[in-house]
Amino acid sequence: MRNPLIRRLPRELKSEAGKYIIIFVFMVIVIGFVSGFLVASGSLMNIYNESFEKYNIEDGNLELSERCDVSALSAIEQKAGVTFYENFYIQRETKEIDSTLRIFKNRDEVNKISLHEGYLPTKDTEIAIDRMYADNNSLKVGDTLTVGGRELEITALIALSDYSALYESPSDMMFDAIKFGVAVMTDEGFEAMGENGFHYSYSWKYNKAPADDIEAKEMSEQLLSIVSQNAQVTEFIPMYSNQAIQFVGDDTGKDRIMFTVFLYIVIVILAFIMAITTNNTIAKDSTVIGTLRASGYTRGEIVRHYLAMPVLIVIVSALVGNVIGYTLFEDFAVGIYYKNYSIPVYVTKPSIDAFVKTTVVPVAIMLLINYLILAHKLRLSPLRFIRRDLKTKQRKKALRLNTKIGIMHRFRTRIILQNIPNYITIVIGIFLANIILLLGMGFSELLQRNNELISENIICNYQYVLRAPCETADENAEKYCAGSLSTIEGRLKSETVTIYGLAPDSRYIDVDTENGVYISDAYSKKFKVEKGDGITLRETFGTKEYSFTVAGIYYNPTSIAVYMDKDFFNDTFGNEKRYFNGYLSDEKLDDIDDMYVASVITEDDMNKMARQLTRSMGSIFDMFYAFGLVMFMLIIYLLSKIVIEKNAQSISMTKILGYSNGEIGSLYVVSTSIVVVLSFLLTMPLVNLAMKYICEMVFSAFSGRMVYEVPPMVFVKIILSGIAAYAVIAFAQLRKLRKIPMDIALKNV
């Protein structure tokens, strides 16, 4: 005999069509979005992992002050067990765009090229440029670009396997694919660019690959020691610490974790909402359930019946969401990754892992939470269901409220107390929605604020680092010493620290270096170092360590730096007393030959991180804002709807007693309104703390320091947008309240 309970399912679906459609659409969007990103990130990780062998990516690279003799290089190779490959490059400014191109010769042995569009250069007037750099600057194949004073035709858009993230320097806080790019030319074209700014860079591959990063670190330190005995090393970057290679793998792995956790949090919230709505349905159907139980239906059969609809909704939502995820949202996710990474040509790889995470696990979560709540609810006897006595804990008497409080206020308070589970879920939902809203609305403001902090605290307009001491006629230019050391890996990964050797009474950095060594405020906050503490730093390209006592903290909130007297700098690092290798200046120094200039640091260089994140993540911030608002409206709508449905008999009775719809609305809708507004106001400080913790944890992986400062107006906008969205829901609930007939109270007497 067919189970008659099955016939109730279509009727239940029809009677609660609005609720189920809203949950279905929301889950389809969430699962589709997460599925798309998991498939895209999984395919990207597959491409990334295969690229090491496919494109023969280096095990590291080093730069020497001059070209190494062939015999000396061969001796180092034999002693260290490596093979070196010339990977020389030059850097040139572009005319049409405010940017710098790092140009290499065409490659066919190591760090091979992935061709996206066009053909590799065959003439000395042709150039192939990075695909992401081209996209960010609206360049295409066939365009002419003036590089270093030469007009070159763009013949191809490419991805260099050792520049999947366009880091100009390993010490950069963030890659910059807008004002920095990489390119390749023919040997003749490369030679024609001249020798100014020439970098003697060598890539190496180990003859026997290291087993892991620990062994790779030991082997690289041994290699550095051997090379340092034979040549002057100016830069040394093992592959395991090369952000230009490693960032994509590290960041994509974090993305997968973040999206998976986000999905599960949303599913848990929806599961609780579904369980609460099912509880409400059980309360309405209590006499029917009691009769069925008394007629011989088991508790398990009743539980399975009420589980059917939530599980069916999540299964259909997951399947539809995955279809959309593999089509619409995957393309969107790939577009986001292409804005961030210079990756080889993308190929989709079906992911079983993504299917399990977006289908099997959500169904299991929905099933488990609803089963536990239903099993607990349905353990009551059939007689209690028939009597509508569904309370598991009997209160001896109602909570007494002060009679001095007005009747309307007491009534609202009683409504809130009777619906505590619903309102607790509303508070949790608003808390999570506010985090998403803050991410969407506040992140761009946070980046803007960091830009302002950089501008407000920049040392000078032009910070020159020289290859060798060189005089200038500009009297306002101040000589200084520049160097770099690295922190020792511990709570945070090793990070490059800029060391400044300053003249007494420096006009540009107001630090009393005669009293000892100062550190920047960013160093102090990020590494938890205070005045009087000792710090130990090591050579960036060596093993020697230096220890200092912190005499004070200089306010520079974004740069990791150490400040000391110039004489102390030279004495510490073994330089001549009059040695210097840089100038601080507010004006450009035109009388210094380019061949003496190693680099020029400007405000524009310091703003790389904010510029790149705004460019690549702008559309995601907008999407987070929209999603947070929709999530907030969904939770409030469903739970406030339950409050009204649960109190339908009381509302009907008040209508019989002569209360108007407006008066009844002021009781039931205003009660929810009070909870919603208080939830916004009370959770916002917690949201701010949670967001600060999340940002500090995320940004600790970057070089430098990002300051968490969100303008108060952002929180005001979030609260106002939330209240405005709730006003729409409150209006809908008032309409629902008006439709409750008076005969409900009479039917259940």
N, C-alpha and C positions, 0 to 999 in steps of 0.2 A: 504493500500500500504506500502510495506517495505521501511524503511528509507534508501535511497541510500548512505547516509554518512557512514553507517555501513560497506559498502563494501570498504571504504577507509582505515579502521583500519588495515586489514592484509597488505596492501601495505605500510602503514606508518611503521608498525612493521618491515617489510622486509627491507625497505630503511634505517631505523635507528637501524638495528639489533645489531650492535656493541655497541652502546650507551646503549640500553635497557638490553643487556646481562650483561654488566659490572655493571650497577646499580642493576640488579636482583641478581647477584652473591654476590655483596657487602652487599645488604640488607639481603639476606638469612644468610650470615655469622654473621652479627651484631645481627639480630633478634634471630637467633639460639643460639648464645653465651649468649645473655641477657636472653632469655627464659630458657636456661639450668640452669643458675645461679639462676633465680627467682624460678624455680621449686625446685631446690636443696635446696636453702635457706628457701623456704616456708616449704618444708618437714622437714628440720632440725629444724626450729622453732616449728613445730608441735610436733616433737619428744622431743625437749627441754622442751616445756610447759607441755607436758604430764608426763615428767619424775619426776616432783615435787611430784605428787601424786603416780605414779606407783612405784617409788623407795623410797618414803617416805623421801625426802631430808630434812635435818635439817633446823631449823630457825636460827641457828647460832652455833658457837663453841667457847669454851674458854679453856685456858690452865692454870693449877695451878702449883705452885712450888713443890707441893707434893700431894700425893693421898688424896682425901677428905674423911673424915669419913662418913660412911653410914648414921648415924643419922643426922649429920650436913647437908649432901646433901639433905636428905629428908625434913629437916626443910626449906632449901632454896627453894626447889620445891614447898612446900605448900605456902610459903610467896610470891613467885614471880609468881606462876601460870604457872609453866613449868614442863616438864619431862626431866630429864637428862639421857643420854646414854653414857656409857664408850666408848671412841673412841681412846684408847691409841695407840701410835705408837713409833717406833724406826727408826733411820736413820742409814744406813750402806753404806759403799763404796763398789763398785763392782771391781773385779780384772781384768776381761777381757776387761772392758770398763771403761773409765775415767768418772764415773758417781756416783750419789747417789740415793739410793732407800729408799723411806719412806714406811715402812712396817706396815700394820694393821692386826689385827685378822680378820678372816672371819666374814662377817656381815649378819645378818638376820632380824634386826629390823629397823634400820635407815640407810640412805645413802647406799641403796642396790646396788648390783653389776649387771652389764649387761655383759653377757658372749658372747664373739665373737667367740671363738674357743677353743676346748679342754674341760677339766673338772676342777672343783675347787679342790684345794689340799685336799688330804685325809691322807697324811703322813707328818711327821715332816721334811722330806727332800725334800718336794715339795713346789713350789711357783707359784702363778699366777701374771703376770705382766701386766702393762698397755699396751694396743694395740698400741698406737701411739709411746710410748717409745720404744717398741719392733721393730716397723717398722723403726724408725729413727736409730736404732743401729743394724739392720739386725739380730734380734733375732726371733726365732720361737719356736713353741711348740715342746718339745722333747730335746731342747738344755739344756746344763748344764751351770749355771751361779754361779760364786763364789761371795757370798755376806757376808761381815763381816767375811771372813775366812772360811765359810761353803759352800760346793758344794751343790747346789740345782738344782733340775730338774724343768724346766718350763713346767707346765701342762696346762696352759690356758692363753689366751690373753683376757683381760677384760677392761671394762671402769667403773671407780668408779663415781657414780652420783654426788658426791660433788667435783670432780676434772675433770670437762669437759674441763677446761683449766689448764694446769699443772703449776700453780704458787707455787713455793716453799715457798714464803713469801708474805704477803699482800703488802709489800713495794716494791716488785720487779717491775722494769720498764716493764718487759715482762715475760710471761711464758717461760719455757725452757723444751721442751720435748726431748732434746738430752742428756743433762747431769743430768736430774732429772726425776724420775719416781715414780709411786706408785705401791704397790703390796699388796697381802694378803697371809697369811699362816694359817695353822691350829693353834689352841690354843697351842698345844705342840710345834710346830715349832717356834711359836712366842716367847714362854718362853725360848726356847733353844738358842735364839739369844743373850741372856744376857741383863743386865740392863743399860749398858753404853749408854748414849744418849737417855734415856727413857723420853717420853713426856706424861704428865698426861693431856690428852685432853678429853674434854667432849662436846658432841653435845647436843643441847637442841631443844625441840619442845614446842611451846606455847600450853597450854590447850585450849585457845581461840585465833584463828589466828587473827593477826592484819588486819585491813581493807586495809591499804596502807603503803607505806614506811615511811610516817610521823608518823603514829601510831607505826610502827615497831621500829622506832628510839626512840620514847619515852619509849616504853616497854623495849628495850634493855638497855637504860641508867638506867632505874629503876632496871633492873636485875643486871647490873654491880655494882650499888651502894649496893645492897643487898649482892652480892657475896663478894665484897671487904671488907665488915664488918666481914666476916667469914673466908676468905682465901686470900692468896697472888696471885693475878691474873697476869700472865706473858704475856698472849695474849688473846685478846677478839675480835672476828670477827662476827658481826651479818651478817645474810645471805644477806641483801640488799647491804652490802659493801664488800662482799667476791668475789674478782675477779675470783677465781677459779670456782665459780658457775655462777656469773653474766656476765662474759666477753662474753660468747658465745651468749647469748641473745642480749646484747648491740651491739656487733660487727656485728652479722648477720643482725640486723635491719638496721644498717648503710650501709651494703653491698647492701641491696635491694634498698635503696634510691639512692646510688651512681650509680648502674647499670641502674636504671630507668631514671635518669637524663641524663646519658651518651647516652642511646638509643634515648631519645627525641632530644638531641642536634644534633646527627647524622641525624635523620629523618628530622629535620628542615633544615639542610644544604642540604640534598638530595632533599627536596621539593623545595627549592629555585633554585637548579640546574635544576630540572625538569621544573620548571616554566620558567626559562631563556631559556632552549632549546625549550620549547613550544612556547615562544615568537618569537624565531628565525624561527620556523616552520610557525607561523602565518605571519611573514614578507615574507617568500617565497610563501605562499599560499594567499597573500593578494588579488590578482585579483579574485581568485576563491571564497574567502569569500565575497568579494564585490558583485560578481554576484549572489551568493546564497542569500545574504541578500536582494538584489534587486528583486530576484525571489520570495520572500515571506518567506524565512526561518527566524525564530526569533533569537534574540541574545541568548536566553536561549538554543536553539537547538545547535547553534554553540559552545557555552561554554561547554555544556554537551559532545559534540563530542570530543573536545580537552582535556576534563577532563578524558575521558574514559581510555586512555592508561596509564597515571600516576597512576590512582587509581587501574586499573587492575594489573599493575606491583607490587604495594605495597601489594595488597590482596594476590596474588599468592606467593610473597616473604614471607609474614607473615605466610601463611599456611605451606609452605615448611620449613621455618625457625623454626616453632614450632615443626614440626615432627623431624627435626634434633636436636632441643633443648631438646626434651624429650628422645632422644636416645644418640647420640654421645656426645653432649655438657653437658648433665646432668651428665653422667659418669665422664667427665672431672672435672666438678664443685664439684661433690661429692669427687673426689680424692683430690682436693685442700682443701676442708673442713676437710677431714680425716687427711691431713698433719698438720692441725692447731689445731684441736679439738679432744679431747678424748670423743667421743659421743657414745651413745648406737647404736645398730644395725640399719642401715639405711633402711627406707621403703619409697618408693615414694608415695606422695599424690598429685593427680591431682589438679592443681591450676587454678580456674576461674580468680583470680586476675592476674596471670601471662599472661593468654590468653588475657584479656582485655588490659593490659599494652603493650603487644607485637603485638597485632593485631588490636583491635578496635581503640586505641588511635593513632597509626601510620597512619592508614587509614584516621582518622579524621583530623590529622595534614596535611597530604598530600592533602586532599580534600579542606580544608579551605584555605591554602596558595595558591594553584593553582587557586582556584575559585576567590579569591580576585584579584590576578594579571590578570587573564584572563578577568574577568568582567570589570576591569579597562581598559584593552587594547581594548576590543571589543565594547566599548561604542561609537566608532567613526562611522560616517555615511558610508553607502555603497559606496558612490561616492569617499570618501577619500581612502577606501580600493582599489577600482579599479584604482585610480591614484597612489597607493603605497605611499600615504602621511600619514604615521602612527605616526608621531611625535605629542605627546600631547601638547608640549610646543614649539612654534616656536621661534627660536632665530633670532633676527633681522639681525644679521650678525655673521659670525664665529669669534671665539676668535682669535685675531690678535697675531701672533707669530713674534718675532724679526727676521728680514731678515738677520741679521748678523750670525744667526745660520745656519749651513749647511742644504741643502735641505733634506738629508737623516735623519738628526736628527729631523727636523721639521715634516717630514712625520711620523716618529715613534711617536713623541709627539702627533700628530693629531690622530693616531690610538689609542693611550692610552686614549685620551680624549673622543673619540667616543665610547669606550667600558668600560666606568667607572663602570657601574653596574657589569659587568663580573669580572673586576679586583678587585672591592671591595669584591666580594664573594671569589675570590682567596686569598686575604689578610686574611679574616676571617677564611677560611679553613686552610690556612697555620698556623695561630695562634693556632687553636685547634689541628691540627695535630702535631705541635711542642710540645704542652703540653703532648700529648700522647707519643711522641718520647722521651721527657725528662724523663717522668715517667719510660719508658722502659729501657732507656740507663743510666739515671742518678741516679736512686734510689739505685742500688747496690753500686755505687760509694759513695753515701751519707752515706750508712751504713758503708762502709769501712773507710770513713773519720771519722765517730764517733768512730769507733774502735781505730783509730790512736789517737784521742783526749783523749780517756780513757787511753790508754797506756802512752801518753805523760804526763798526769796530775794525774796519780795514786799516792796516798799518799805513799804507800810502797808495797812491794811484798806480805806481810802477815799482815793482820789486824785482831788481835785476840779480840774477845769479850768473857769475862769470866763469869761464873755463880757466882763466888766468887773470891775475891782477892787471887792471888797465885804468888809466887816469881819465877824468872828464873835466871839462872846463866849467861845468855847472856847479856853482858854489853851494846851491841848496841841496845837492845830492849828498847823502851821508853814507860813508863807507861802513860796511858791516861784514861779519863772517857768517856764512850759512853752512849748515851741515845737517846730517840726519842720522839718528840712531833708531833702534827698535825697542819697543817694550818686550819684556820676557813673557812668553805665553803662560797664562794661568787661568783666572776666571774668564778673561776675554782672550781672544786670539791676539797674536803679536801684531803690533801696529807701528807704522813709521811715525817718528816724532821729529818735528823740525827743530833744530838747535840754532838759536840766534846768539851771535857774539856781537854785542852792541858797544858803541862809543859811549864814554861817560856823558851824562846829561843829554841823552839822545832826544832829538826833536820829534821823533816819530813814535817811539815806544817809551812811555813814561814809567820806567822801572828803575829802582835804586839797586843796580846790579853790584854796587860796591859791598852791599851787605850779604851777597851770596846769590844763589841760583833761585830764580822764580819759575813757576809753571803757570800755564794758562788756566783760566777758570774751567774750560772744557776738559782739560787733562784732569783737574781736580775732581770734577763731577763724574766723569766717565769711569775713572779708575779708582775713585774713592780715596784720594790722597789729600792730606791736609797739611797746613803749615807745621814745620818741625819734623815731618815724616821723612824717611829716607826712600829714595827711588834708585833702582838699578836698571840701566839701559845697556844694550849691546850693539856692537857694530852691525849695520844692516847687511854688509857683505863681508862679514868676518866673524870671529869668535870672541874678540876682546870685549870686556864688560867695563862700564863706568858707573860709579856710585856717587850720588849727590844728596845733599840735605836741602829740603825745600825751605827757603828763607821767607817766601811769601807767594801770594797768588795774584796774577795780573788778569784783569777782566778782559778776556777774549772768549766768548761763549761757544764758538764753533770750531776753532783750530786747536789741534793737539800740539803744543809747543813748549819749549824750555828756553828761558832767557838768562843770559849770563854776560859778564863783562868781556869785552873783546880780548883783552890781554889774558884773562883767565881761559877763554876759549882756545887761544893759540897755545898756551902753556899745556892745557889738558890734552890737546890733540896733536902736539908735537910740531906746531908750525913756527915759522919765524915771527918775531915780535911784531913786525910791521905788516904782517900778512893780512889780506882781506880778499874776499871773492864775491863781493856784491855791493850794490848800491840801493838805498831807499830813496825814492824821489816822487814828488807829486807831478813832475813834468817828465815827458819822454826825453831820454838822453840820445840825441841824434849823432853825437860825436864819438860814439863807441862802435867800432867795427863789428859787424854781425858775427865774424869768425870768433870773437872773444866771448860772445853771449851764449851761455848754455840754455837759459830760459828767462822769460819775463812773466811774472805773475801779476795779473790784474784782477780787478773786482769781477770781471766777466768769468775768469777762470775759477774763482771761488764759488760762483753760483751754478756750477755744473749740475749738482745733484738736484736742486729744485727745478732747474730748467728741464732736465731730462725726465724727471718724474711727472711734472706737469704735462709734458708733451705725450708721454707714453701712457699715463694712467688717467688722464682727464676724463675720458668717456666712461671709465669704470667708476670714478667718483660719482658722476651723475647717475649711473645705474644703481649704485648703492643707495643713494638718496631716495630714488623712486621706489626701490625694493623695500627699504625700511619703512617708508610711508604706507605702502600697500600692506606690508606685514602688520603694522600697527592697526590699520583699519580693519583687516581681516579678524584679528584677535578680538578687538573691541566689539565689532559687529556680532560675531558669533556668541560671545559670552554675555553681552548685554541682551541679546535675543533670548538666551537661555533664562536670564533673570526674569524677563517679562513672562515667558512661557511658564516658568516654574510658579509664578505668582498670579497666573491667569485667574484662578478661582477667587483670590483676594481682590484682584482688580475688578472682577465681575461683581463681587459683593459691594464694593465701594460705589460702583455705578448704581446699584439697586438702592443704596442709601442716599443717593442724590448728589454725589460728588461729580463735578464736571470733568471732561477729558483733560483740561488744563490743570486742574487741581491734582488729578491722579498722576499726570505726567510730572508735576513738581515733586511728587513723592518717589516714583520709581526711576524715571529718567534722570532726575537731579541727583539721586543717590549714586548712580553710576558715574555721573559727571563729576561729583565730588571725588570719588575714588580715582578717576582718570587724571584730573587736574593735580591732585595731591601726589599721584604716582609720578607724574612728570617732574614736579618740583622736588620731590624727595629722592628720586633715583638719579637726578642729573649730577649731583656731586659724586655718587658712586660710579656713574658712567664716565665722568671725567677722570677719576682715579684709575678705573679699568683701562681706559684709553691711554692714559699716561704710561701705565705698566706695559701695555701691548707695544706702544711706540718705542719705549726704551729697550724692550727686548728685541724688537725687529731692527732698530737702528744701531744696536750694539755691534751688529755684523758688518756695518759700514765703517770706513775710515772717517776720522773726524767725529764731530758730535752734532746731532740734530736736536735742537732745543724744543721741548714740548710746550708751546704757548699758543693756546687757541683763544682768540678774542671773545670777550663775554657776549658780544652781539650774536655770535654763532649759536650760543645756547638759547638766547632769547628767540632767535629765528626758528630753532628746532621746536621749542615749546609752542610758539604761535602757530607754526605749520601743523603740529600735532593737534592743537585745540581746534584749528579750522577744519581739519579732517574729521575730528570727532563731532563737530557741529553737524556735518552731513549725516553721520550715523545716528546722532540723537534725533534729527528730524525724521529719519526713516523709522526709528523705534517709536516715536510719537504717533506716526501713522499706524503702525502695527497695534499700538495700545488702543487706539480709537476703534479698531475692528473687533476687539474682544467683546463678544455678546454678553448680555446680562444673564442668559439662561444657563451658563456654565455653572454658576454658583448653585442654582436650583437643582441641576442634574446630579450633583455630587453630595447632596445633603444626606 
